[in-house]
Amino acid sequence: MLKRQSGLLSEEAYLQQEAASPIRQEYVDGAVYAMTGGTLRHNLITLNFASLLRGHLRGTPCRVFMSDAKLRVAKQNAYYYPDVMVSCAVTLQTLTGAEVVIDTPVLLVEVTSPSSEGIDRREKLVAYRTLPSLKEYVLIAQDRPEIEIHTRLSDTSWEITHLAPGDPVVFGSIDLSTDFATLYEESGVDL
C-alpha cells in the first residue's frame, strides 16, 4: 500500500531523497508515495517467483531483480518498485555496484493484494506498457489462485491471459513453463 507524501519533487530531488531514505518510495510525475510493508504471503509468493526465474535464467544474459530494485518509466516520469523484474540488458550483465535503476525489463511481476490491486491493474499497467523492452506483465493474486499475463503482440497490441489452477503457466518472454503449485508453494492459498 502506498501513502502519499506532501509536495511535488523534481526527478533529481526524488532520486537524491530516495538514496538517503530508509524507506522505499515510488515517484509519479512529482508525487512521492511511501511503500508500506506487505504480508508474509506476499513475500513468499514473490520469493517463489524470483527463485524460479533465477534458477531458470542462471547462465543467460538475463538478470532477476526483486522489490528493492527501482524501475524507471520515462514516458510516465515515474519510478516504481515491481515485486519481480527480469532484464536482459547488456549494461546489467556486469554490475559495478553503482547501478540503482532499471529501465529495460522484459518481464515485470506484481503480486497483488486488496490494497494494491487497483494501482497494479490501472496505473502501473498503463505505465509499464509504455516500456519498449517489456514483453510480459504478470499479475499474481496473493489471496486467491489467479494469474493474469499481459503479453505484448506489437507496439500497440497486447493479449491478456487469465489462468486458474490446472492451467499451464507459460512465460514466453523468457521461455519458461511452470504451474500454480510452484508459484504458490507454502503460501497457504488453496489450489
ZIVEN-V438055 format. One record per backbone hydrogen bond with DSSP energy under -1.0 kcal/mol. NH is the residue of the N-H (numbers start at 1). CO is the residue of the C=O. Records with the same first field share a line. If there is no record, write none. Layout:
NH = CO, CO
//
This chain:
3 = 34
5 = 32
9 = 30
14 = 10
15 = 11
16 = 12
17 = 13
18 = 14
19 = 15
20 = 16
26 = 33
27 = 79
28 = 31
29 = 77
31 = 28
33 = 26
34 = 3
35 = 24
36 = 1
43 = 39
44 = 40
45 = 41
46 = 42
47 = 43
48 = 44
49 = 45
50 = 46
51 = 47
52 = 48
53 = 49
54 = 50
55 = 51
56 = 52
57 = 53
58 = 54
60 = 57
63 = 87
65 = 85
69 = 66
71 = 80
72 = 102
73 = 78
76 = 73
77 = 74
78 = 73
79 = 27
80 = 71
84 = 109
85 = 65
86 = 107
87 = 63
92 = 89
93 = 90
102 = 70
106 = 86
107 = 86
108 = 136
109 = 84
110 = 138
112 = 140
117 = 113
120 = 116
121 = 117
122 = 118
124 = 119
126 = 122
127 = 123
128 = 124
129 = 125
130 = 127
131 = 128
134 = 131
135 = 106
136 = 106
137 = 150
138 = 108
139 = 148
140 = 110
141 = 146
142 = 112
146 = 144
147 = 163
148 = 139
149 = 161
150 = 137
151 = 159
152 = 135
153 = 157
154 = 157
159 = 151
161 = 149
163 = 147
167 = 164
169 = 178
171 = 176
174 = 171
176 = 171
178 = 169
183 = 179
184 = 180
187 = 184
//
